Amino acid sequence: MSEKKSLGIYQMASYGAPSLPLSMVGLPLAVYLTPVYADSAGFGLSLGFVGLVLALSRIFDGITDPVIGFLSDRMRTRWGRRRPFILIGMPVFMLGVWLLWIPPIEFSEVTLLGLTFNTGYPYLLGVLVIMYIGATIKDVPYSAWGAELAQGYNERTLIMSWKEAFTVSGSLIGAMTPAIIVFWGYTKPTDNVYFLTIALVIIMPILIFNMLAVVPEHPVKENNNSRLPIRESFKYVWANEPYRKLVIIFLFSTIGSAMTNSLSFFFVKHVLLAGDLYGFYLAPYFLSQIVAIPLWFKLSSRVGKHRATMVAIFWYALWSCFIPLIAIAPQEWFTAMELSKLLSFLPDSLMVGLNAQFEGIPTGKFALFIGVMCLKGSAIGALSALPYAMAADVIDLDSAQTGKRQGGAYFSIWTMTRKLAYAMGLVVGTTAATIVGFNSLADPINDPNSAYSLLWLACLYSIVPAIFKFIAVPMLWSYSLTEERLAQIQAEIAEKAQAANAAPV
């Protein structure tokens, strides 16, 4: 491990760059999938059943992760053990994304074996399975590769910060797209995902081929050359206490994130009455994440990744508390914050077009919501980048114990847990919203949901997810794998490697 050279800026950027197209479609998957399939302006399916289909596909997706991780750890080819999987998974993933957002068929009611159902449900499940299989084949080895690129405590954080910067940049592109195309008359979620899908098919192959050519995959150096059976391999992984804590911590955090993402569009449309302006909210929200990432990196280098993550959770929860207050406040309180007044400094020619877009929409409450969400969103970068860097650290602890490099096994369990947790969050969020009487197909102006259901929607969108994230705080407080401890572990690994090299053959 000591022979590894630090990566150059271009190499780190090339490793992180494929995250850009992934997040360009990752954002629609997170916030547009339920609107496209369960909104009156989309395919008009039931929100509850769409949430169930999404959960089932995520469960299948999670089960495949350990298999790919195990195979990736044991693959030996002239091109490395991670590259072949990424190359195979890319076209499968792109096919699934294309079929998801641009269906070649019209959905309709059919009767089979006495059961009447919409063909949209089995179609959605099928294309999600295709897409998630492709994603698993490329994503698990991709994450494991990143963990193996660097050795130092802070260098790993830097690599993951590059990755997160491209992730958030892709999300920003995905967020700004609807805000831009709205001026050409494209206001529906289906319009947004159409353009983003075309961009994915063009950009992803270029960035992935560049990464495969530029980023080194270091030769596998293990102090123990024996093959561990898959059951024993994962037994060692789960016996790793810091890793086990990480999995539990971010299981609950992911449940909260899934609830927020699945209900985001419906909150803006039905509570704020600003569904057509949804794209205008996403752009500044993700821009705040990009701006904050360097600040979180500096904080983590001073106080440690686990402490910085705790601060991010508190910051996230603080601003989440304001969301229901904005929801229940009368619209009259926000007249002075109407976007037409806040943006009055713009040229008259531009204001004419903006006022046409804002006509009939109470934008005052929406403007304050954007401000609060930017403050809240500034924590998201930390809650994404720091956990991945911490997960990379715990792999060294396993290497010291087993003499193996099992990054694939570690990240497969990591992604499996997050996917299963995301499935649970989708079910909890969409089912709870349905139970409290929320109807996603209702007209928010002419036939609105009850005040009771809308208040609950606001809480399910903000307060409840923050509570899930707070569960992580006690375990983060006692997290033991600090920078000093990691340096000791890496020194032990280096000593064992030197002893193995010096031993007679």
Secondary structure as GFF3:
##gff-version 3
##sequence-region A 1 505
A	DSSP	alpha_helix	9	16	.	.	.	ID=ss1
A	DSSP	alpha_helix	19	27	.	.	.	ID=ss2
A	DSSP	pi_helix	28	32	.	.	.	ID=ss3
A	DSSP	alpha_helix	33	38	.	.	.	ID=ss4
A	DSSP	alpha_helix	47	74	.	.	.	ID=ss5
A	DSSP	alpha_helix	83	101	.	.	.	ID=ss6
A	DSSP	beta_strand	109	112	.	.	.	ID=ss7
A	DSSP	beta_strand	115	118	.	.	.	ID=ss8
A	DSSP	alpha_helix	120	149	.	.	.	ID=ss9
A	DSSP	alpha_helix	153	181	.	.	.	ID=ss10
A	DSSP	three_ten_helix	182	184	.	.	.	ID=ss11
A	DSSP	alpha_helix	189	214	.	.	.	ID=ss12
A	DSSP	alpha_helix	230	239	.	.	.	ID=ss13
A	DSSP	alpha_helix	241	266	.	.	.	ID=ss14
A	DSSP	pi_helix	267	271	.	.	.	ID=ss15
A	DSSP	three_ten_helix	275	277	.	.	.	ID=ss16
A	DSSP	alpha_helix	278	303	.	.	.	ID=ss17
A	DSSP	alpha_helix	305	320	.	.	.	ID=ss18
A	DSSP	alpha_helix	322	328	.	.	.	ID=ss19
A	DSSP	three_ten_helix	331	337	.	.	.	ID=ss20
A	DSSP	alpha_helix	339	342	.	.	.	ID=ss21
A	DSSP	alpha_helix	348	358	.	.	.	ID=ss22
A	DSSP	alpha_helix	363	377	.	.	.	ID=ss23
A	DSSP	alpha_helix	380	402	.	.	.	ID=ss24
A	DSSP	alpha_helix	407	435	.	.	.	ID=ss25
A	DSSP	alpha_helix	451	461	.	.	.	ID=ss26
A	DSSP	alpha_helix	463	470	.	.	.	ID=ss27
A	DSSP	alpha_helix	473	477	.	.	.	ID=ss28
A	DSSP	alpha_helix	483	502	.	.	.	ID=ss29
###
